Amino acid sequence: MTLFNPLIDSLVKTLGGFDEKSKREDELARQKAEKILAEAKRLARAEMDTGAFAEGYYVKKLGRAKYEVRNDIPYAQYVEEGRRAGKRPPSEALRGWAERRGMLNGNTTRDRGTLYVLARAIGQRGIEGKHILERAKKNLNY
């Protein structure tokens, strides 16, 4: 039984070392994700007209040393990746954006027409994505 004690001690030390290494790797991955998160929020605040999109970003842990920066705002996919031509977005989804730009005047019929024209233009031309997460990683050399 005494023969195995040094072997067991060695094994415990080795496994403990793996655990510490794993914790360090996890912490480094979390720090990297937090840096990407901060840069994505900075870029989003600079380019978007409300802070809601920027505040929608968060870090989600996927597993050991695996983190993902996400944004679950309903329109996040379109901001990030863009929208191809072909299908119009719902006109009412553009109301807030148009109001913030002074494009609506309170005349219900005219406002609906303005929103329809905006939606039609997006449907015909699409919109280019802002690729905020991709740019955040590039800015940080990740």
MDAnalysis code that builds the backbone (N, CA, C; Angstrom):
import MDAnalysis as mda
import numpy as np

u = mda.Universe.empty(426, n_residues=142, atom_resindex=np.repeat(np.arange(142), 3), trajectory=True)
u.add_TopologyAttr("name", ["N", "CA", "C"] * 142)
u.add_TopologyAttr("resid", np.arange(1, 143))
u.add_TopologyAttr("resname", ["MET", "THR", "LEU", "PHE", "ASN", "PRO", "LEU", "ILE", "ASP", "SER", "LEU", "VAL", "LYS", "THR", "LEU", "GLY", "GLY", "PHE", "ASP", "GLU", "LYS", "SER", "LYS", "ARG", "GLU", "ASP", "GLU", "LEU", "ALA", "ARG", "GLN", "LYS", "ALA", "GLU", "LYS", "ILE", "LEU", "ALA", "GLU", "ALA", "LYS", "ARG", "LEU", "ALA", "ARG", "ALA", "GLU", "MET", "ASP", "THR", "GLY", "ALA", "PHE", "ALA", "GLU", "GLY", "TYR", "TYR", "VAL", "LYS", "LYS", "LEU", "GLY", "ARG", "ALA", "LYS", "TYR", "GLU", "VAL", "ARG", "ASN", "ASP", "ILE", "PRO", "TYR", "ALA", "GLN", "TYR", "VAL", "GLU", "GLU", "GLY", "ARG", "ARG", "ALA", "GLY", "LYS", "ARG", "PRO", "PRO", "SER", "GLU", "ALA", "LEU", "ARG", "GLY", "TRP", "ALA", "GLU", "ARG", "ARG", "GLY", "MET", "LEU", "ASN", "GLY", "ASN", "THR", "THR", "ARG", "ASP", "ARG", "GLY", "THR", "LEU", "TYR", "VAL", "LEU", "ALA", "ARG", "ALA", "ILE", "GLY", "GLN", "ARG", "GLY", "ILE", "GLU", "GLY", "LYS", "HIS", "ILE", "LEU", "GLU", "ARG", "ALA", "LYS", "LYS", "ASN", "LEU", "ASN", "TYR"])
u.atoms.positions = np.array([
    [0.804, -1.190, 0.000],
    [0.000, 0.000, 0.000],
    [0.852, 1.260, 0.000],
    [1.990, 1.248, 0.598],
    [2.851, 2.422, 0.625],
    [3.462, 2.692, -0.743],
    [3.565, 1.670, -1.582],
    [4.090, 1.881, -2.934],
    [3.189, 2.793, -3.757],
    [1.906, 2.706, -3.535],
    [0.962, 3.466, -4.343],
    [0.788, 4.907, -3.857],
    [1.140, 5.222, -2.647],
    [0.961, 6.573, -2.128],
    [1.692, 7.629, -2.961],
    [2.969, 7.430, -3.291],
    [3.628, 8.437, -4.135],
    [2.971, 8.537, -5.516],
    [2.523, 7.412, -6.034],
    [1.853, 7.405, -7.325],
    [0.529, 8.160, -7.243],
    [-0.236, 7.919, -6.214],
    [-1.510, 8.607, -6.018],
    [-1.259, 10.093, -5.797],
    [-0.258, 10.415, -4.970],
    [0.068, 11.823, -4.725],
    [0.439, 12.524, -6.024],
    [1.217, 11.848, -6.833],
    [1.631, 12.421, -8.113],
    [0.419, 12.634, -9.028],
    [-0.460, 11.654, -9.058],
    [-1.664, 11.747, -9.881],
    [-2.562, 12.889, -9.407],
    [-2.736, 13.020, -8.112],
    [-3.559, 14.098, -7.557],
    [-2.958, 15.459, -7.911],
    [-1.648, 15.585, -7.796],
    [-0.983, 16.847, -8.150],
    [-1.172, 17.156, -9.630],
    [-1.041, 16.146, -10.468],
    [-1.210, 16.337, -11.906],
    [-2.626, 16.760, -12.226],
    [-3.609, 16.063, -11.662],
    [-5.006, 16.415, -11.912],
    [-5.333, 17.797, -11.369],
    [-4.777, 18.127, -10.233],
    [-4.961, 19.468, -9.683],
    [-4.379, 20.515, -10.610],
    [-3.269, 20.210, -11.232],
    [-2.649, 21.125, -12.206],
    [-3.538, 21.324, -13.418],
    [-4.174, 20.240, -13.878],
    [-5.094, 20.360, -15.011],
    [-6.270, 21.251, -14.643],
    [-6.769, 21.073, -13.423],
    [-7.897, 21.875, -12.966],
    [-7.522, 23.357, -12.938],
    [-6.343, 23.672, -12.423],
    [-5.884, 25.073, -12.388],
    [-5.686, 25.615, -13.800],
    [-5.116, 24.788, -14.660],
    [-4.921, 25.210, -16.060],
    [-6.270, 25.459, -16.724],
    [-7.232, 24.579, -16.465],
    [-8.569, 24.720, -17.024],
    [-9.228, 26.008, -16.532],
    [-9.062, 26.314, -15.251],
    [-9.622, 27.547, -14.695],
    [-8.987, 28.769, -15.346],
    [-7.676, 28.731, -15.559],
    [-6.980, 29.854, -16.210],
    [-7.463, 30.028, -17.645],
    [-7.600, 28.909, -18.367],
    [-8.095, 28.972, -19.745],
    [-9.511, 29.529, -19.793],
    [-10.347, 29.092, -18.866],
    [-11.717, 29.584, -18.810],
    [-11.727, 31.090, -18.526],
    [-10.905, 31.521, -17.588],
    [-10.852, 32.941, -17.241],
    [-10.342, 33.776, -18.421],
    [-9.345, 33.286, -19.130],
    [-8.833, 34.005, -20.306],
    [-9.900, 34.094, -21.399],
    [-10.625, 33.010, -21.605],
    [-11.692, 33.017, -22.610],
    [-12.801, 33.989, -22.210],
    [-13.139, 34.023, -20.926],
    [-14.162, 34.953, -20.444],
    [-13.708, 36.404, -20.611],
    [-12.450, 36.671, -20.291],
    [-11.918, 38.031, -20.448],
    [-11.929, 38.463, -21.915],
    [-11.570, 37.540, -22.789],
    [-11.597, 37.842, -24.224],
    [-13.020, 38.174, -24.679],
    [-13.979, 37.387, -24.238],
    [-15.387, 37.637, -24.594],
    [-15.846, 38.986, -24.046],
    [-15.437, 39.323, -22.830],
    [-15.811, 40.608, -22.231],
    [-15.220, 41.778, -23.011],
    [-14.015, 41.617, -23.519],
    [-13.394, 42.670, -24.335],
    [-14.150, 42.844, -25.650],
    [-14.521, 41.729, -26.274],
    [-15.303, 41.791, -27.515],
    [-16.646, 42.451, -27.232],
    [-17.258, 42.089, -26.112],
    [-18.540, 42.686, -25.712],
    [-18.412, 44.205, -25.588],
    [-17.399, 44.672, -24.897],
    [-17.214, 46.120, -24.701],
    [-16.997, 46.827, -26.034],
    [-16.211, 46.233, -26.917],
    [-15.956, 46.857, -28.222],
    [-17.204, 46.847, -29.093],
    [-17.965, 45.755, -29.056],
    [-19.209, 45.686, -29.833],
    [-20.195, 46.747, -29.349],
    [-20.305, 46.915, -28.044],
    [-21.194, 47.948, -27.513],
    [-20.732, 49.335, -27.938],
    [-19.420, 49.560, -27.910],
    [-18.890, 50.863, -28.330],
    [-19.229, 51.145, -29.794],
    [-19.014, 50.162, -30.653],
    [-19.322, 50.327, -32.076],
    [-20.818, 50.530, -32.298],
    [-21.630, 49.763, -31.595],
    [-23.088, 49.863, -31.760],
    [-23.585, 51.232, -31.319],
    [-23.057, 51.740, -30.219],
    [-23.486, 53.072, -29.750],
    [-23.120, 54.148, -30.767],
    [-21.992, 53.977, -31.426],
    [-21.532, 54.973, -32.398],
    [-22.371, 54.946, -33.673],
    [-22.934, 53.802, -34.022],
    [-23.614, 53.668, -35.306],
    [-25.128, 53.590, -35.231],
    [-25.659, 53.258, -34.092],
    [-27.110, 53.077, -33.980],
    [-27.723, 54.314, -33.344],
    [-28.996, 54.554, -33.629],
    [-29.627, 55.782, -33.140],
    [-30.273, 55.649, -31.768],
    [-30.291, 54.472, -31.195],
    [-30.739, 54.316, -29.804],
    [-29.738, 53.412, -29.098],
    [-29.749, 53.429, -27.795],
    [-28.834, 52.579, -27.042],
    [-29.355, 51.171, -26.836],
    [-30.591, 50.923, -27.240],
    [-31.206, 49.613, -26.999],
    [-30.422, 48.495, -27.674],
    [-29.965, 48.718, -28.884],
    [-29.234, 47.666, -29.593],
    [-27.921, 47.364, -28.880],
    [-27.179, 48.390, -28.516],
    [-25.899, 48.189, -27.826],
    [-26.103, 47.461, -26.506],
    [-27.146, 47.821, -25.785],
    [-27.395, 47.193, -24.493],
    [-27.917, 45.765, -24.631],
    [-28.287, 45.364, -25.827],
    [-28.756, 44.005, -26.060],
    [-27.642, 42.974, -26.101],
    [-26.395, 43.425, -26.202],
    [-25.266, 42.492, -26.232],
    [-25.003, 41.928, -24.837],
    [-24.628, 40.661, -24.790],
    [-24.247, 40.021, -23.533],
    [-23.348, 38.831, -23.843],
    [-22.686, 38.319, -22.811],
    [-21.804, 37.160, -22.949],
    [-22.527, 35.944, -22.396],
    [-22.506, 34.864, -23.160],
    [-23.128, 33.609, -22.719],
    [-22.044, 32.532, -22.653],
    [-21.998, 31.829, -21.544],
    [-21.041, 30.731, -21.399],
    [-21.624, 29.490, -22.059],
    [-20.843, 28.889, -22.961],
    [-21.300, 27.704, -23.684],
    [-20.719, 26.416, -23.120],
    [-19.609, 26.534, -22.448],
    [-18.940, 25.362, -21.906],
    [-17.612, 25.784, -21.316],
    [-16.764, 24.801, -21.030],
    [-15.465, 25.093, -20.454],
    [-14.634, 25.915, -21.450],
    [-14.274, 27.097, -21.034],
    [-13.457, 28.024, -21.823],
    [-14.109, 28.381, -23.163],
    [-15.449, 28.311, -23.213],
    [-16.179, 28.677, -24.425],
    [-17.249, 29.696, -24.077],
    [-17.110, 30.872, -24.657],
    [-18.059, 31.958, -24.438],
    [-18.463, 32.526, -25.782],
    [-19.642, 33.112, -25.802],
    [-20.150, 33.698, -27.033],
    [-20.761, 35.059, -26.705],
    [-20.483, 36.051, -27.557],
    [-21.121, 37.350, -27.418],
    [-22.360, 37.310, -28.291],
    [-23.502, 37.641, -27.691],
    [-24.776, 37.530, -28.394],
    [-25.572, 38.821, -28.264],
    [-26.562, 38.941, -29.131],
    [-27.530, 40.025, -29.041],
    [-28.877, 39.442, -29.444],
    [-29.814, 39.409, -28.518],
    [-31.116, 38.798, -28.778],
    [-32.210, 39.813, -29.082],
    [-31.830, 41.067, -29.362],
    [-32.814, 42.058, -29.783],
    [-33.451, 41.492, -31.068],
    [-34.769, 41.589, -31.239],
    [-35.426, 40.950, -32.382],
    [-34.837, 41.305, -33.755],
    [-34.322, 42.489, -33.928],
    [-33.800, 42.901, -35.230],
    [-32.276, 42.770, -35.323],
    [-31.638, 42.152, -34.332],
    [-30.179, 42.053, -34.292],
    [-29.600, 41.364, -35.539],
    [-30.249, 40.329, -35.991],
    [-29.754, 39.598, -37.167],
    [-29.669, 40.521, -38.376],
    [-30.660, 41.392, -38.550],
    [-30.686, 42.274, -39.712],
    [-29.642, 43.373, -39.602],
    [-29.403, 43.845, -38.392],
    [-28.366, 44.858, -38.200],
    [-27.009, 44.226, -38.461],
    [-26.796, 43.070, -37.898],
    [-25.494, 42.401, -38.001],
    [-25.209, 41.912, -39.420],
    [-26.135, 41.195, -40.017],
    [-25.897, 40.537, -41.300],
    [-26.508, 41.258, -42.495],
    [-27.417, 42.183, -42.233],
    [-28.106, 42.854, -43.327],
    [-29.355, 42.086, -43.724],
    [-29.969, 42.570, -44.777],
    [-31.196, 41.938, -45.273],
    [-31.110, 41.932, -46.793],
    [-31.261, 40.785, -47.369],
    [-31.170, 40.717, -48.831],
    [-32.438, 41.267, -49.460],
    [-32.298, 41.675, -50.675],
    [-33.458, 42.176, -51.413],
    [-34.438, 41.033, -51.633],
    [-35.707, 41.390, -51.774],
    [-36.698, 40.378, -52.084],
    [-37.963, 40.504, -51.276],
    [-37.837, 40.528, -49.978],
    [-39.030, 40.588, -49.133],
    [-38.990, 41.865, -48.307],
    [-40.125, 42.562, -48.283],
    [-40.213, 43.799, -47.510],
    [-40.315, 43.498, -46.018],
    [-39.716, 44.342, -45.186],
    [-39.965, 44.211, -43.749],
    [-41.362, 44.753, -43.431],
    [-41.928, 44.424, -42.303],
    [-43.225, 45.001, -41.939],
    [-43.093, 46.528, -41.814],
    [-43.991, 47.270, -42.408],
    [-43.922, 48.734, -42.377],
    [-43.870, 49.269, -40.959],
    [-44.678, 48.711, -40.075],
    [-44.739, 49.210, -38.701],
    [-43.431, 49.012, -37.950],
    [-42.624, 48.060, -38.384],
    [-41.328, 47.836, -37.736],
    [-40.382, 49.013, -37.966],
    [-40.687, 49.831, -38.953],
    [-39.833, 50.978, -39.285],
    [-40.308, 52.278, -38.632],
    [-41.427, 52.240, -37.947],
    [-42.032, 53.460, -37.397],
    [-41.079, 54.219, -36.470],
    [-40.505, 53.551, -35.496],
    [-39.612, 54.220, -34.549],
    [-38.431, 54.870, -35.244],
    [-37.829, 54.151, -36.190],
    [-36.693, 54.668, -36.943],
    [-37.107, 55.924, -37.715],
    [-38.236, 55.868, -38.395],
    [-38.705, 57.010, -39.184],
    [-39.070, 58.193, -38.291],
    [-39.679, 57.934, -37.150],
    [-40.025, 59.016, -36.221],
    [-38.783, 59.724, -35.716],
    [-37.742, 58.961, -35.371],
    [-36.507, 59.566, -34.857],
    [-35.817, 60.426, -35.908],
    [-36.133, 60.214, -37.156],
    [-35.539, 60.999, -38.241],
    [-36.474, 62.090, -38.763],
    [-37.580, 62.271, -38.094],
    [-38.508, 63.328, -38.474],
    [-39.238, 63.074, -39.785],
    [-39.384, 61.836, -40.175],
    [-40.019, 61.506, -41.447],
    [-41.538, 61.392, -41.327],
    [-42.048, 61.323, -40.109],
    [-43.487, 61.186, -39.905],
    [-44.024, 62.479, -39.290],
    [-45.238, 62.840, -39.694],
    [-45.778, 64.121, -39.217],
    [-47.081, 63.995, -38.438],
    [-47.496, 62.795, -38.126],
    [-48.722, 62.619, -37.361],
    [-49.960, 62.404, -38.212],
    [-49.857, 62.617, -39.501],
    [-50.962, 62.360, -40.419],
    [-50.971, 60.850, -40.691],
    [-51.957, 60.174, -40.179],
    [-51.990, 58.717, -40.236],
    [-51.851, 58.169, -41.649],
    [-52.588, 58.716, -42.577],
    [-52.543, 58.215, -43.949],
    [-51.181, 58.479, -44.572],
    [-50.681, 59.682, -44.405],
    [-49.379, 60.035, -44.990],
    [-48.256, 59.223, -44.336],
    [-48.331, 59.062, -43.019],
    [-47.321, 58.277, -42.311],
    [-47.300, 56.829, -42.794],
    [-48.472, 56.238, -42.995],
    [-48.526, 54.864, -43.521],
    [-47.890, 54.793, -44.899],
    [-48.122, 55.813, -45.718],
    [-47.512, 55.859, -47.045],
    [-45.994, 55.945, -46.964],
    [-45.506, 56.775, -46.062],
    [-44.056, 56.917, -45.870],
    [-43.448, 55.590, -45.429],
    [-44.082, 54.950, -44.466],
    [-43.577, 53.661, -43.982],
    [-43.612, 52.606, -45.077],
    [-44.656, 52.633, -45.900],
    [-44.759, 51.681, -47.006],
    [-43.608, 51.894, -47.990],
    [-43.331, 53.155, -48.321],
    [-42.246, 53.459, -49.270],
    [-40.898, 53.003, -48.709],
    [-40.663, 53.232, -47.422],
    [-39.414, 52.770, -46.802],
    [-39.298, 51.248, -46.856],
    [-40.372, 50.574, -46.488],
    [-40.366, 49.101, -46.499],
    [-40.163, 48.568, -47.917],
    [-40.805, 49.197, -48.892],
    [-40.653, 48.769, -50.283],
    [-39.213, 48.944, -50.754],
    [-38.595, 50.072, -50.398],
    [-37.206, 50.322, -50.798],
    [-36.270, 49.273, -50.192],
    [-36.478, 48.955, -48.922],
    [-35.649, 47.921, -48.293],
    [-35.896, 46.576, -48.970],
    [-37.144, 46.284, -49.302],
    [-37.464, 45.037, -49.992],
    [-36.805, 44.948, -51.362],
    [-36.727, 46.075, -52.058],
    [-36.136, 46.075, -53.400],
    [-34.608, 46.060, -53.361],
    [-34.030, 46.813, -52.449],
    [-32.564, 46.975, -52.424],
    [-31.859, 46.144, -51.372],
    [-32.605, 45.775, -50.329],
    [-31.970, 45.134, -49.182],
    [-31.252, 46.186, -48.353],
    [-30.622, 45.755, -47.306],
    [-29.784, 46.655, -46.520],
    [-28.486, 45.936, -46.192],
    [-27.424, 46.688, -46.142],
    [-26.117, 46.128, -45.852],
    [-25.972, 45.943, -44.346],
    [-25.391, 44.844, -43.946],
    [-25.170, 44.589, -42.526],
    [-24.059, 45.456, -41.975],
    [-24.101, 45.692, -40.680],
    [-23.072, 46.498, -40.023],
    [-21.922, 45.636, -39.509],
    [-22.123, 44.347, -39.371],
    [-21.089, 43.384, -38.969],
    [-20.334, 43.862, -37.730],
    [-21.081, 44.261, -36.730],
    [-20.492, 44.850, -35.528],
    [-19.611, 43.850, -34.783],
    [-20.069, 42.633, -34.591],
    [-19.249, 41.648, -33.867],
    [-17.969, 41.313, -34.623],
    [-18.089, 41.155, -35.913],
    [-16.919, 40.857, -36.744],
    [-15.897, 41.994, -36.649],
    [-16.382, 43.232, -36.719],
    [-15.497, 44.393, -36.636],
    [-14.899, 44.543, -35.243],
    [-15.664, 44.205, -34.220],
    [-15.150, 44.276, -32.851],
    [-13.969, 43.316, -32.688],
    [-14.120, 42.093, -33.185],
    [-13.025, 41.111, -33.110],
    [-11.812, 41.589, -33.895],
    [-12.062, 42.152, -35.072],
    [-10.957, 42.645, -35.905],
    [-10.229, 43.811, -35.227],
    [-10.983, 44.713, -34.613],
    [-10.378, 45.850, -33.918],
    [-9.480, 45.397, -32.768],
    [-9.818, 44.264, -32.165],
    [-9.052, 43.733, -31.038],
    [-8.012, 42.697, -31.474],
    [-7.891, 42.502, -32.785],
    [-6.960, 41.517, -33.353],
    [-7.242, 40.087, -32.887],
    [-8.525, 39.735, -32.817],
    [-8.944, 38.376, -32.438],
    [-9.381, 37.626, -33.658],
])
